[in-house]
């Protein structure tokens, strides 16, 4: 690569030497390495040395390239040294640095360029820059630390973010009254389960839930915090019919999202979730549906990181239908590739997010249901092809699987692949953890303890699955 980076002056100056002819691939390789150094050293002064630079390869249209550096606010000064005939042509290359104080120097003035870089800014200017730079680095580090925490210690996420209509529908099937009072009692059962924080790193709540309290008047937020569980919040407003695409949906909720995220952060939330649903069937999903949902996911994720929340990105290919395992793999891979293209386009920091995908599974009505190990192999292969290594963790949704089967499949992935994967493979289950407890409780206060034991058991089984230690024998203990 004709772009070389050298740290000078104790890391305070970064010398970037550009030689030969540049192609787009050089530019694309340069970006992540540059961002890594900026994040590592913080405040920087840059020296671009164009000695030996001979222009661009044919077809390298620099004015069409978007240089998505996130930490350009950390660049204090920029000196460009080179032949002035390249000054205008290099303008596009230096676009991301336009907020930095910059000067262009001829080859003969290289010493002057270094002297200028070494000058001390005026105190007021330096203080303002330090404040901006510290905030930028702190925000980025906080996102990365939270994302890592959510998949640390073989724990996973508990999705208890069912909307009120969905929760009421599940209550109705079991003859449970569908009222706010009963929903609150059920959610209290969950958040007060003894030992829950041993297996669960984060809990995803619904808007009603995040505002509720225990019968003793303690906010659920405080109960979860005391258990060491990070607070999360569902922020989409549901999947709606996609205009012009019969049988397909697009998730809505971007309107007013920035303000809602700020409010949730102030309430104590540190991550959020947005679910997109992709149906698989005759002639669906369409590219229009995939792209619409991927763009919405990416815009949501960017807004989350702006507000200081880790985005859980959930593109779910539904289990409904008679599609084969291979059909699901093809669609899942296409969806994930599209999602990550959009995430990059919206400048989402991959290190500060969690992916919540479906496992690659045959449709519920498919005549052939592959064995656990085959599902594990196909799912992991699909993810390796589509998910960048920068993502810290993958937390699978259960998507209607039984608790036992979801645990067995997660276990198989970790047994067969854990030591070779670039990201943690965890869980973000709802029904696969909650359903046994709900069926025991059925709105009966006398069954709370038994229901909590069932909930804890399922959480413990999934932690064992992350370790590759789950077995059917655990279901008998």
N, C-alpha and C positions, 0 to 999 in steps of 0.2 A: 504494500500500500504506500503511495507516495505522500502520505501525511504521517508525520512522526511527532510524538509528544514527549517533551523533556521537562521535568520539574527542576526549577532553579530557585536559588535564594531561599532555601529551606521550605520549598513548597509554596512560597508566596507568589512566585512568577511561574507561569506555564508557557514555555516556548514551543510554538507549533511550526514545524518546518514543512513547507509544501514544495515538492520537487516533481519534475517530469510533467506528464499530462494526467489530468484528473478525469475520472469517469464517475458515473453516478454511484457505483458500488463503493468507491473510496469514500465518498461523502457519507453513505449509509453506514459504513463501518466506523467512521470517525465519531458519529453522534453518541452511541452508548458509552464509548471509552471516555469521551470528553465529559459526559454527564457524571460518570463514576468519579472522575478526578475532582470535579467541582464539589460533589457531595462529600468527598473525603476531606478536602482541604478547606472548604468554605470560601472565604473572600480571596479572590484571585485577580492578578493582573496578567494580561495576555500579550505575548509578542508573536505576531504572525510573520514569519520569515519566508518570503517568496523567492529567495535565491534559488536559481535552478528551476523555477516554475516555467513551463512551456505551453500552458494553455489547457484546453479541454479535448477529450476524445470526441469524435464525431457523434452527434446525437445527445451529448450531455447538455440538456437545456436547463441551466442552473436557475433561470427565472421561474421555472415550473416546480422546483423542488421546495418542499416545506421542511425547514430545519426545526424539529420539535424539541428544542432544549427547554427543560423545565426550570433550570436554575440560573438563567441568564442574569437575574437580579443580583447574583453573587459576584458578578464580574465588575470590578471596580474601574479598571482602565484597559484600553485596547490600543496597542501600537501595531501598525502594519508597515512592514519594511519590504520594498521591492521596486521593480521597474514600474514607473508611473503609467506605462502603456496598459498595464493590467488593472489599474485602479478602478476604472468604470466597470470592467467585466467582472471584477471580484465583488461588486456591490451586493449581489444576491447572496454570495457566500457569507457575507457579514451581517445579513439582515437580523439574525437573532440578537446581535450585540448592540443594537441601535440605542438601547437605554444606557449603555456604558459610555463614559467619556472616551472618545477615540481620536487618533491622529494618524495620518499617513506620512511615511518617511521614505525618501529615496535610499537606494543601497548605500550611497556615500554617507548617509546620516544615521547609520545603524547605532553608533555609539550614543548619539543624541536621543534616539528612541529609547534606549535602555535607561539613560539618565532621566528621561521624562517619566518612565514607568516607576522609577525609584522615588520620585518626589512624594512628599507627604501632603495629602489633601488638607484643605482648611478644616478646622475642628468641627464646625457645624455640619459640613458635608460628610466628614468621616463618621460622625455619630449617627446621622440619618442612614447612611449606608449600612452601618453595623446593625442597626435595629431591623432593617428590612432583611438583611442576610440572615441574622439569627432567627427571625421568625420563619423564613423560608426553610431553613435547615431543620428547625425544631418541628415544624409541621410535617415535613417529609419523614423525619425519623419517627415521629409519633404514629403516623399511619403505618409505617413498616413494622414497628414494634407491636402495634395492636393486631395487625394481620398475622404476624408470627405467633402471637399469644393465642389467637383463636384456634390454631392447629397444633399447639405445643402439648407436651406431656401425654400424648395419645388420647387427648380429649376430642370432643366434637361439639357441634351446635345443636341446641334443641329448638326446633321451629314450633313456636306456640303462637303464631301470628295469624291464625285463621280469622277471616273477617267475621263479623257478627252473623250474617246470613249463612255462611258456611258452618260456623259453630252450631247455630240453631238447627241446621239440617242434620247434623250428626247427633245432636241431642234428641231430635224428633224420632230418629230411628230406634232409639233406646227408651223412648217414653219419658225423657227428661224435660222438665219445663223450660221453655225458651224465653228466659228473662235476663235482664242485666244482673240481677241479684244472683241467679244460679250460675251465670257465666263467671261472675266474680268468684264465687265459691269454688268452682272447678279450677280456675287459674290459681287461686290460693293453694289448693291442694298440690298443684305442680310446683310452684315456686318455693313452698315450704317443705318439700320432700327432703328428709334427712340425708346428708351425704351427696346431694345432687352435684355439688361443685367438685367432687372427686372425679367425675366422669364428663361433666359438661363445662366447656370453657365460655360459652356465650349463649344467650337466650334471645330469640327474635320475638318481639312483642307486636301486638296490634295497637292502633291508636287508643282504643278504649282501655286496653290492658295497662299501658304505660302510666295511665292516670289513676289506676285503681289501688286500693289498700287492702290489707288483711282485715279480718273482723275486729282486730285489736287496734286498728287505725294506723298501722305501719305501712308506708308506701311499698308496693312491690319492688320499686327501684332499690330501696334500701335493703330489702330482704335478699335480693340477688347480689347486691354489692357485698353484703356481709358473707355470702357464700363463696365469694371470689369469682362470680360469674359476670362477664362483660355484658352490658346492656346493648341490645340491638333493636331495630325497629323496621317494620315493613312500611314502605313509602309509596308503592304504586297503588293505583285506585282500581285495578282489575283489568282483565282482558275484555275487550269490546270487539264487535264485528269490524273487520277491516274492509273499508269501502272499496268496492270493485273486485273483491276477492271472496266469493261465496265459500262458506265453511272454514274460513280462516280468521284469526284473531290478531289484534295488536294491543299491547298493554298501554294504558294511559296513566297520566298522573304527573306529567312534566310541568303543567301550569301551576305556578306558585310553589314549586318544589324547593327553590332556593330558600325561601322564608321558612318553610316547614322544617327543612334540614337544620337551619340555624336554631330553631326553637327546640328541636329534639336534642341537639348537641347540648344546649343549655340545661335540658332536663337530665342529662347524664348519659345519653346514648353515645356510643363510640363506633358503631357500625350500623349499616342499613341493608335492606334487601329489596330487590326488584325482580319479579318473576315474569318471564315471557313464555308463552305456551305455543308450541309448534305441533300441529296435528299432522299425522302421517297417514296417507290414504291414496286413493286413485287421483293422480295428477296433482297432489299436494304433498309437501308444501311448495308454494311458488317462490320464485326469487324475490318477488315483491314483498311477500310476507316475511321471509327471512331477513331481508335488508331493512324493512321497517322496524322490526323488533330489535335487530342488532343495533341500529342507530339509536333507538330509544334507550336501550341498555347502556350504551356508551355515554350518551348525554347525561343520564342519571348518575353514572359512575363518576364522571368529571365533576358534577355538582357536589356529590358526596365528598370527594377529596378536597374540594374548595372549602367545604364546611368543616373539615376535620374528621369526617367519618369514613371508615373503611367500607367500600362498596362490596356487598356480596352479589355477584352477577349470576343470575339464574336463568339460563336458556333451557327450557325443558321440552324435549321431544316426548310427547305423550305415549303412554303404554297402550292406550285404547286402539283397537283394530286387530287385523290379522296379518300385519306385516311380519316379515322374517327378521332374524337377527342381522343378516347382511344388509337388508334395506334400512334398518335402524342405524347401523354403523355408517352407511353412506350419508344419510341425512344428518346424523349427529356431527360427523366430521365437517360437512359443509356448513352447518350452523356455527360450529365453534370457530372455524376459520374466518367466517364472515364477522362474527362478534369481535374477534381480536383485531381484525383490520379496522373496524370502527373504533375500538378502544384506543388504538394507536392514533387514529385520525383525530380523536378528541383529546389527545395528550394525557391519557390516563396513565398513572404510574403503576405498572404491573406489580411491582414489589409491595404495593399498598392496597391490594385487593384480594378477594377470595372468589374462586369460581365454584358455582354450585350447579353442576350438570346432572343430567340423567345418566344412569348406567346404560350401556348398550344392551337392549333386551328385545326379544321377539314380542310382538303384540299379544295381549292377553288372549285373543281369539285364535292365535296361530296354532296350528296342529302340532308343530314341533317346538318344544321348549327345551333349549339347550341346558346341559349340565352346568353346575356352578363354576367349574374351572374354565370351561369354554367361554362363558360370559365374562369371567375375569380377564382372560387373554384378549378377547376382542375389545373389551372396554379400554384396557390399558394401552393396547396398540393404537386405538383411535385417538386417545388423549395425547400420546407421545407424538403423533403426527400433527396435532392441531394446537396444543397448549404450550406457550413459551415457558422455558425453564425459569424465567424471572418470577413467575407467579408462585407465591409461597405455599399455597395449599389448595387442594381440591376437596370440597366437602359435598359428597353426593346427596341428592334428594332421594327419598324412598319411592315416591311416585305411585303409591298404591300397593307396593310389595308388602308381604307379611313381614312382621318383625324378624322372625327367624330366618327367612330367606334373604332379607336385606343384610342381616349380620353375616350370614354364610358367604354371600358374594363379596362383601367388603373384606372379610377375612381372607378369602382366596386371593384377592389382589395383593394384600400385604404379605401373605406367605410367599407368593410366587415372584413378586416384583419389588418389594419395599426397598431393598438395599440398592436397587438400580435406578430409582426414580428421582427426578430433579425436584419434585414437589411432594409435600405430605399428602397422603390419601386418607381423608377423614370422612365424617358424616355430618349431615344437617337434616335430621329426620324429624318428621312430625308424627303422623299416624303410626309409623313403625316403632315409635317409642311410647306414644300416648295411648294407643287404642286398647291394650289390655287393661290399663288403669281406668279408662273411661267405662269399659264394660263391667268392671268390678264396682265402681262407684255408683253409677246410675242415679246420681243426685242424692244418695243416702249418706248422711253425715256419719253414720256408724261404720261405713266402709272406707273412710278416708285413709286410715292407716294401712289397710290391706291394699288399697289402690296405690298408695305411695310406694309400698314395697315392690309392686309390679312395675311401676315406672322406673324405680331405681335399678331393678333387675335388668330391664331392657337397656338402660343407659350403660350399665356395667358390661353387658354382653357386647355392646358396640365398642366400648373401650378395648375390650379383649380382642375384638376383630381388628382394630387398628394395630394391635401388637402381633397379630397373626396367631393368637392363642384361643380363639373362639372354637367351640365344638358343640355338637348337639347335646352332649352330656350336661352342658351348663343349663340347659332348659329344664333339667330335672332336679336342679338344686334349689 
